[in-house]
Amino acid sequence: MSEEIPRLFEEDPSCRNCNSIMVRNQTHGNANGNENRWFYKCRRRECRGIVFDDYEGIREGNPPCDCDEFSRVQREQGRDYVFRCARGECEFVQVY
């Protein structure tokens, strides 16, 4: 029996870019090692807002983000590892 992965959000979050309610999805093949992770994406196709719905990369000792929430370390295309707001509520970015 597989364990349910703890969710970061209790309710569907609003997109910080356009304030639309986001939709929960699951990744498939991914070059950054994010296969089968749950995430939210903006309903508006042109917006492209996204935030993961798990605790991957959230560790004690990560710097706090600009909205005083916890940050998540993640690998991004074209960059090395960076810290971002784990809930996607602010534009915090810090190179790891």
C-alpha positions in Angstrom: 0.0 0.0 0.0 1.5 3.4 -1.0 1.5 6.3 1.3 -0.3 9.5 0.3 2.1 12.3 -0.3 1.3 15.2 2.1 -0.3 18.2 0.3 0.9 21.7 0.8 -2.5 23.3 0.1 -5.8 22.5 1.7 -7.8 24.4 -0.9 -7.1 25.2 -4.5 -4.8 28.3 -4.4 -5.2 31.5 -6.4 -2.7 32.3 -9.1 -0.4 35.2 -7.9 -0.1 36.4 -11.5 -3.8 36.9 -12.4 -5.8 35.8 -9.2 -7.6 33.0 -11.0 -8.3 29.8 -9.1 -5.6 27.2 -10.0 -6.3 23.6 -11.2 -4.5 20.5 -9.7 -2.6 18.2 -12.1 0.2 15.6 -12.0 3.4 15.7 -13.9 4.5 13.0 -16.3 7.9 12.7 -17.9 10.1 15.6 -16.7 13.8 16.3 -17.4 14.2 18.0 -14.0 13.2 14.9 -12.0 9.7 16.0 -11.2 7.9 12.9 -12.6 4.6 12.1 -10.9 4.6 15.2 -8.7 1.3 17.0 -8.0 1.1 20.7 -8.9 -1.3 23.5 -9.5 -1.4 25.5 -12.8 -3.4 28.6 -13.7 -6.7 27.9 -15.5 -5.8 30.7 -17.9 -3.6 29.1 -20.6 -1.8 32.4 -21.4 -0.9 33.0 -17.7 1.3 30.0 -17.1 1.3 30.3 -13.3 2.4 27.1 -11.5 3.2 25.9 -8.0 3.9 22.4 -6.6 1.5 20.8 -4.1 4.1 18.9 -2.0 6.9 19.4 0.4 9.7 18.4 -2.0 12.7 20.8 -1.5 11.2 22.4 1.7 13.8 22.1 4.4 14.7 23.6 7.7 17.3 26.2 7.1 15.9 27.3 3.7 15.7 31.1 3.7 12.3 32.7 4.3 10.8 34.3 1.2 9.6 37.9 0.8 6.1 37.1 2.2 7.6 35.4 5.3 6.5 32.0 4.1 9.0 29.1 3.7 11.0 28.6 0.6 11.6 25.6 -1.6 14.8 24.7 -3.3 14.3 23.5 -6.9 16.2 23.0 -10.1 15.1 25.2 -13.0 15.8 25.1 -16.8 18.7 27.2 -17.7 19.7 27.7 -14.1 21.2 25.7 -11.3 19.3 25.3 -8.1 17.3 28.2 -6.7 15.1 29.0 -3.7 11.5 30.2 -4.5 8.4 30.9 -2.4 7.0 27.4 -1.7 3.4 28.6 -2.0 4.0 30.8 -5.0 2.7 33.8 -3.1 5.6 36.2 -3.9 8.4 36.6 -6.5 11.2 35.5 -4.2 14.2 34.0 -6.0 17.6 33.3 -4.5 20.3 31.3 -6.3 21.4 28.3 -4.2 
